[in-house]
Amino acid sequence: MKKKIYRTVIRYEILSEEPIKMIPDLGTIDENCNEGSWSGLFLSEEVSNEELTGEEAVKKIKSQGSDPSFFFMDDEGNSMEERDFDEHDDSLMYGIDHN
């Protein structure tokens, strides 16, 4: 059975005295907006959600540098049960190829 995941887009605006040249990680954004010299605001209360299934979901997961097994799915987007993973073998969970 094809597994569903959801792509959620949240828009956030940052104001700063200097240009931000690289996309900061979420921890950096949080720290600078709450305790530093940046001002931040969600641009709207609207959150977009898009359902992704099968190979479309796998393609999006891999484009983010992640592995489908994180969501308990195989490379075709089929659902895999958590019990399918050997608790002592991290290769499935982390996409490690032992060959």
Buried (B, 14 or more C-beta within 10 A) or exposed (E): EEBBBEBEEEEEEEEEEEEEEEEBEEEBBBEBBEEEEBEBEEEEEEEEEEEBBBBBBBEBBEEEEEBBBEBBBBEEBBEBEEEEBEEEEEEBBEBEEEE
